[in-house]
Amino acid sequence: MTRRAIELNARATGGFEGRVAHAVAVLQGAASDHLGRIVQTTSLGAEDMVVTDLIARHGLPIALATLDTGKLHADTLALIPRIEAHYGLQVERWAPPAEQVLHFVQRHGDLPMRQSIELRKACCALRKLEPLARLLAGRSAWVTGLRREQSGARGTVPFNERDDQGRTKLNPLADWTWADVWHYIEQHEVPYNPLHDEFFPSIGCEPCTRAIAQGEDFRAGRWWWEDEAAKECGLHLKPQSAAAPAAGTERSEAPGGFGSAQAHIGAADVKDARASGRSQNEAAKQAALHVSHTETKEATA
């Protein structure tokens, strides 16, 4: 099996063991403080697979749950039974109401996200936000795989914050780099989505995700037809008046700071694919697209 993502991205960086220990401490503290009322909302991406492994490896009483939007890649869905078999843990699957989805599709078509930002956000609200609200009902804390390096909008993600409903939201990998994520996956043989080997660093719904090309940001393959400022689905928008991080949960940034991961071939290859009728994924594969090994500069305080 091709393990291109590990080969290209995994490397040890200074302070890695400390970042792992801190992530474990964040999870252990949260599991104790919110016993029976805490859940990991996993996107099934590489970061969330690391979080799941930490939860399972340390026997933490944190439930696992994911949003089955009805538009996920087959490879993403196939990861759910792999997780359950590998760790012996159940993954809750939360889907949007079937009747509402049917009505939405009948009214706006199967690809409303391509018609306008408003319809794309309405699609995200129906397929993600609605089931997330039910998933979190009765729970006081949730865990994500957010990292500061993922995008400029996430550059100040704290380890501990409050969501718009007052719940505690934990981001234990906030200071991890992309290299850290894959170094951990390699070290512990963590199962992951094979789409990562096909140059998809950030994976969402199938119609809204593509492979990335050289010079593109980490999340450039998400809603690539939109302006960069609009590229959030609403799951992780910061509330108007977020509470301060809990005492003792903050620490200095990891090497790599807030810069986005880059890839190593021209974005022109993807544009040329559109003109020639090739899919973007085919263009990426034919051009031997791969994620950057370039070390990011250490963030300043």
Buried (B, 14 or more C-beta within 10 A) or exposed (E): EEBBBBEBBBBEBEBBEEBBEBBBBBBBBBBEBBEEBBBBBBBBBBBBBBBBBBBBEEEBEBBBBBBBBEBBBEBBBEBBEBBEEBBEBEBBEBBBEEEEBEEBBEEBEEBBBEEEEEBBBBBBBBBBBBBBEEBBEEBBBBBBBBBBBBBBBBBEBBBBBBBEEEBBBBBBBBBBBBBBBBBBBBEEEBBBBBBBBBBBBBBBBBBBBBBBBBBBBBBBBBBBEBEEEEBBBEBBEBEEEEBEBBEEBBBEBBBBBBBBBBBBBBBEBBEEBEEEEBEBBEBBBEBEBBBBEEEBEEBEE
